[in-house]
Amino acid sequence: MEYQNLKGTHDVILKEAQDYQFIVDLMSDVCRLFSYKLFKVPVIENANLFQRGVGESSDIVRKEMYTFLDKGERLISLRPEFTASIIRSFVNNKLYANSNLPIKAYYHGPVFRYERPQLGRYRQFDQFGVEILGTDSLYFDAEAIILGYTILKQFGLENVKLKINSLGDEESRTSYRNALKEYFSQYIDNMCDDCKQRFKLNPLRILDCKVDTDKEIVRAAPKMSDYLSKDSKIRFKHLKEILDENYIPYEVDDTLVRGLDYYSQTVFEFHYVSKKGFDYGAIGAGGHYSNLINELGGPNLQGVGFSFGIERIYSILKDDELIPNPEYSIDIYVAAIDESANLSAFNVSNLLRMHGFVCDSDYQFHKPSSAIKIALKKQAHYVIFIGEDEINNNQLTIKNLTNQTQDIVKYDDLILYFSEQLEDDHEEN
């Protein structure tokens, strides 16, 4: 029986795996420039953590979480997002007692959501994101936005569309929820089943509906900006001024509410259409949260964060031909040219690796001509031939595959030889 991977999952191997690593490395490098520290949290958590953190009206909690009873009859979930887990770690480890707040964390790894697979979306996919924990400062809202924008620009993406909005403080959201409740009450019978559920739990979610969002009913709904408190209006005005001063283009989207219940004040999304014309929609998003740390057992502190989907970034970079194509070459291929030389080939290979040279061998007997063909396929710069003569004379035959020269080198001089040769090669390149 041949086993297939599950629907909504995919294997990331060979060149694609290298490309994923390139994406994560670049994102990590930018985060370190902004002085963020890596956090690694478990894939499994108590299901209640996400139910409380993400919000019962969100699609993630209502329809998409992978939840099960473990052998101890505990209700466990595969993490559907990182924010709740990062905050749980922040609280468990009492990082809020750190006098140098905020804690600035970045993370990456797999998340799991039972949703319909589509362009760049999977049921197991990789996220990269950041959280800034323990601050209410508007400047950290701006820093999160600028960090996300910088990451996308570092990939070479042009025409990134940044959408921003303010959900205001609790006073603002209460007024707005009441206005939406009153407005949608006259139309809700003709809306989708999800919207009927959202109407009961949190009417803001209706604005995020994938079915009804383009209907005139939703487009004509009250706007959040009309219900912002004075303080929230001032905060949002200052945020826009900071983005303007840092030359970050944006558009204000009154319908932007995000799909998670914990957001307040600033919310934002990065949108992109690839050069091939594929509209990826929101490729990264985030926002400010006022009460989430407290709701998850911590003190009354605030935070802000965002995340990107690695698969979607990868698809975009492929569309726009922005993934570098480095030669995945090796320095040296070691070839046994008679059957008695395999142990020597093994020992020489490991000696070279211990001194930092990228080396490979298949520890099989090959004629010199065959060994050269294998070395060229591996894009090796040098091939070492080891046979009975080399073993008896304690020396090695080394062929430079670039200029086709050949040297005889004593075994004891091997490391010095390659240190000089490869340094010269790098200088020439």
Secondary structure, DSSP 8 states (H G I E B T S, - for coil): ------TT-----HHHHHHHHHHHHHHHHHHHHTT-EE----SEEEHHHHHHHH-TTSHIIIII--EEE-TTS-EEEE-S-SHHHHHHHHHHTTGGG-TT--EEEEEEEEEE-----BTTB-SEEEEEEEEEES---HHHHHHHHHHHHHHHHHTT--S-EEEEEE---HHHHHHHHHHHHHHHTTTGGGS-HHHHHHHHH-GGGGGG-TTTTTSHHHHTS--GGGG--HHHHHHHHHHHHHHHHTT---EE-TT---S-TT-EEEEEEEEEE-TT--EEEEEEEEEEESSHHHHTTS-S--EEEEEEEHHHHHHHHHHTT-S-------SEEEEE-SGGGHHHHHHHHHHHHHTT--EE---SB--HHHHHHHHHHTT-SEEEEE-HHHHHTTEEEEEETTT--EEEEEGGGHHHHHHHHHHHHHHH-
